[in-house]
Each structure stands twice: as structure tokens, then as C-alpha cells.
Amino acid sequence: MMMHHRLPLFAALAVLLLAAQGRGLSAQERPTGTVTGLVYDSTTSTPLEGANVAVVGTSAMTVSDGEGRFRLEDVPAGEHMVMFFHPRLGTLGVSGTGQQVVVAAGSAVETYLAIPSRETILAGWCSIEEGVGDTSIGGFVTDVITGVPLPGAKVTAFAQHTGLLARRSKVAEGRTGNSGEFRLCNLDGSLDLSVTAFFGTSETDHVAITRSGPQILDMSIRIADPVSIAGTVLDHVTRAPLQGARVQLLGTGHDMLTDSAGRFGFADVPPGKQVIRTDQLGYATRTDSLTAFSREALGLEILLATEAIVLEPLVITGRSADPIYTTPGTRFSGLTEVQVDSIIHRVADLGSLVRASQMPGLSVRNVWVPDSFGMLREGLCIEIQRRRGGGMPNACNMVEVRINDGPVPEPMFFLKELNPTDIRWFQIITPLEAGFLYGDRGANGVLLLYTQRGGRR
């Protein structure tokens, strides 16, 4: 028994002695080399800036620069493992791969570190799933106009059968998570496979799978119609049209000069909030924010002055197939981001979160109603009651629901499955106010939901 205690102690003393001897060498006597290299994010095909790179077992540590490059000086000669860490690894749920290097005294060795590719990450996740197929499909489902991830979208893999009874059968199905990401694991690659994403009544085309193995398939669904924005740039004092003024929608590719009548126009603009900047030689630059709800926003008047002054807010008149008009603003009813954060740990579903707003006349309840296929399903009914009494138990004057400024098809079923932790903040607009903003679609009120990109952590 004594031997078992003394051997580790002896080994520890030997290590300390060797370490002391190593510390006794001067900087000039200690044999060292240099390790250089590059950190790369294979999921985005870009260099990784801000990665912490270290040589295991030494004090050599640095941070990768804007081009993903790093340089480690005074690395002791010998064989070492070079590792790195970056917050993106935690976001992806993976660890960085280390590289073994041999450092020679007075020389430099180069190595490359990388976040695994999306295909490699997919293969790792699917390796713990059931099934023996050789093909796995993963990716994101987003709105084609806004680029917003769509949580709760249904993604289905089909197999096409040929012959006299040609048909398509469903072989796998899944739902996107908080970040809009999905995985269909271990499919039989010998089948004639295709994948389709569904969100409410909208869907993508069938995308054929032409090879086996793990592969990434990002898909987009159109759930929001683009809008058009047009207007005129005028002199603030004379109200004369200004030709050649530059008008830009910041953060987009929309950029043009006004014509001889001071007019400009942009098509295919994502709905929601935009920032518009106007420049003209001899005038002060003007920046405004606007919110476009209608399919066509007309009548914008941008007034430029020769110096920066306080001007009237930008006014937008909307015109579309349905009479939709904008108002200067609405009274806020809902929960702010701070309020949501304070109660999110106590709510079990979205209905409980909406009830917490305590808006007068608000009713939130579960109902059983037929879906677009005629099947009876449970949904979440949110309505603003304007009178008491009457009505059927399952009748629902459902509010218009928009997530990140995009409309939601079949909102009762969507809200029933939506994770409340995805919500950053929300606003409820009364029928009276919503009628001005959304026309007939806002007749029962509007629920505006804004999510955390990538989900709440």
C-alpha cells in the first residue's frame, strides 16, 4: 500500500525537478520556435477573426486577426497540440479540431485550424440518431423576402416510386427549431428522394436529392409580399423638385438619382421598417425612417434644406388592392424585451406570455378548428372582445398575426406550436388602430411578434 502512495509522489517530484531545471535556462538558452497559421470557419467559408489560439501545455497564446491569421512566438521546441476557441463553436454546439505540430528550435511551423464544415457537423449530429441510411439532409428555412428564419416550419422528405403506379410517398418529416434549422437523418440514398418545406399554406418546390452522404439544403419560402416605395425630393423653401438627388435605402441595394421632376421609386423592397437617406449637393443630408405595410407606398415628400434644421416627419400614403393606410403611431400594448425576460422562465406556452400583457378585452384560449385540409386540430385563439355574450365555443375572431413584420398563414396552429422563448417582444394593436394600418386584415386587431434570431440563450 505504501508503494502505491510513494510512486506518484516520486513522479511528481521528478516533474517538478525537471521543470525547475528548465526554468533555470535563460531565454537565450531555451530552444524555441514559432507557430503561425490560419483559423477558418468552414460553415461560412470565411476566415475566423477573434479566435483564441493556444499551444497546450505552454503559455503561448494569441488571438487571430481580421484575416483569421495568428502567430505564436517563443514556443518550446518539441511536439505540441495547437487548439482554438471561439464563441461560434458554442453556437454550433461543436468543438474546434486541434492540430499536432513539431516545433524545431529557431524555425517556424505553419498549421491550419478550422470549425468543421456544416456537412461534418450534420454527420456528427445524425450519427447519434436512429436509422441506418447513408444520406442526411440539413439546413435552414427562411422567408425569401426578409431572410427571417422560420421556426416551426415542416420539412418533409419524399420518395418517388416509378412504374405503373407512380406515386410519391413520405419517408421522413421534421420541424425547424428556434433558429429555423432542420435535420432529416439517415435516409435511404438508394431511393429517388426530394425535400419540400411547408409553412402554413406556403411551400417550396420539391428539391431533388441527387447524391448520398450528408448534405446541406437551405430553403426559402415566400410568406411576405414585397412593397414598392416611391416619392419626390423637394426644396424645403421653394418646394421645387430637385433633380439628381441621391436616394438610398440603407442596408439594401436600392440606390438611385431623382429625375427631372424630383421623382424616385424602388420595387421589391422587404416590408417593415426601412431607413432612407437623401443627399444633394448644396443641401444638408437627410435621414428618415419609414415603415411600409402596403404593397405600394406613394406620395412620399422628402424636403431638403441648405442646412440641418428640424423638419416635419416623413409622411407615407399607402395604396394597395385593399385600402390600407398608415397612422403616425399606436398606443403600446404588449410586453417589452425587459418585461419578457423577467417572466419568460415562468410561462409554459405562448398563450401564457400573451396573457401576461393584461390588455383590457384580450381573450386567449385553446380551440379545436379544422385546418386547410379539413382535419380538426387544436389551435390558439387570440381575440380582442368588443362586446360580451353570444358566440359559439369554438368561434374565434382571430387577430392578424405577423412575425418580424411578415404575415403568418394559419396563425392559430402556428402560435400553438411556437416556443415562447423565441419571442423577444410583442405588441397588440386594437381593431380601431389596426384598421387604419392593415385595412380589412386588421379588423380584429393585430399581434406583432418579434423573435430572437437564432433563439434565446
CORRA-V533101 format. One record per pair of residues at least 6 apart in sequence whose ideal C-beta (glycine too) atoms are under 6 Angstrom apart, sorted by the first residue. I is the first residue (numbers start at 1). GAP is how many residues later the second one is. If there is no record, write none. Layout:
i/gap
I/GAP
I/GAP
This chain:
i/gap
31/46
31/74
32/42
32/43
32/44
33/42
33/44
33/70
33/71
33/74
34/39
34/74
35/37
35/40
35/66
35/74
36/35
36/72
36/74
37/33
37/73
37/74
37/75
38/30
38/31
38/74
39/9
39/12
39/25
39/29
39/45
39/74
40/7
40/74
41/7
41/74
42/72
42/73
42/75
43/72
43/75
47/20
47/21
48/20
48/38
49/15
49/17
51/13
51/33
51/35
52/11
52/33
53/9
53/17
53/31
54/7
54/29
55/17
55/20
55/25
55/27
56/25
56/27
58/18
60/12
60/15
62/8
62/10
64/6
75/28
77/26
77/28
79/23
80/21
81/17
81/19
82/17
82/19
82/29
83/15
84/12
84/29
89/7
94/22
94/27
99/12
101/8
101/10
103/6
118/98
119/95
122/14
122/16
122/92
123/91
126/10
126/59
126/60
129/56
129/57
131/55
133/53
133/54
133/55
134/55
134/78
135/52
135/54
135/77
136/49
136/78
137/47
137/58
137/80
138/45
138/78
139/77
139/78
139/79
140/40
140/41
140/78
141/9
141/12
141/35
141/39
141/56
141/78
142/7
142/38
142/78
143/80
143/81
143/263
144/76
144/78
145/79
145/81
145/125
146/78
146/124
146/260
148/256
149/30
149/31
150/30
150/49
151/25
151/27
151/271
152/23
152/265
152/266
153/23
153/44
153/46
154/21
154/44
155/19
155/27
155/42
156/14
156/17
156/40
157/14
157/15
157/27
157/30
157/36
157/38
158/10
158/12
158/36
159/10
159/12
159/32
159/34
160/8
160/32
161/6
172/12
172/15
174/8
174/10
176/6
178/244
178/277
179/275
179/276
189/23
193/16
194/12
194/14
195/12
196/7
196/8
196/10
197/7
197/22
197/24
199/22
200/209
200/210
201/171
201/208
202/19
202/21
204/15
204/17
223/183
224/47
224/182
226/42
226/43
227/42
227/44
227/65
227/68
228/39
228/68
229/37
229/40
229/63
229/68
230/35
230/68
231/69
232/30
232/31
232/69
233/9
233/12
233/25
233/29
233/45
233/69
234/7
234/69
236/67
236/69
241/20
241/21
242/20
242/38
243/15
243/17
244/13
245/13
245/33
245/35
246/11
246/33
247/9
247/17
247/31
248/7
248/29
249/25
249/27
250/25
250/27
254/12
256/8
258/6
271/21
271/134
272/133
273/18
274/16
275/14
276/12
277/10
278/8
278/24
279/6
280/24
283/21
283/23
284/21
284/23
284/24
286/18
288/26
290/24
290/26
293/31
293/144
294/24
294/26
294/30
295/25
296/23
296/24
297/19
297/21
298/19
298/21
299/18
300/16
303/8
316/10
318/6
318/7
318/8
322/117
322/118
323/116
324/114
324/115
325/111
327/109
330/99
330/103
333/26
333/95
334/23
334/92
334/93
334/94
335/22
336/89
337/87
337/88
340/85
343/13
344/77
347/6
347/73
350/65
350/68
350/70
351/13
351/29
353/67
354/10
355/9
359/69
361/23
361/24
362/22
363/20
363/22
364/18
365/16
366/12
367/12
367/14
367/27
367/29
368/8
368/10
368/26
369/10
369/25
370/6
371/6
377/36
379/33
379/34
379/37
380/32
380/35
380/36
381/15
382/17
382/65
383/13
383/14
384/61
397/47
399/45
399/46
399/47
399/48
400/41
400/42
400/46
401/7
401/10
401/46
402/46
403/46
404/46
408/6
421/35
422/29
422/33
423/26
424/26
424/27
424/28
425/25
426/23
427/21
428/19
429/16
429/17
430/15
431/13
431/14
434/8
434/11
434/12
435/7
438/8
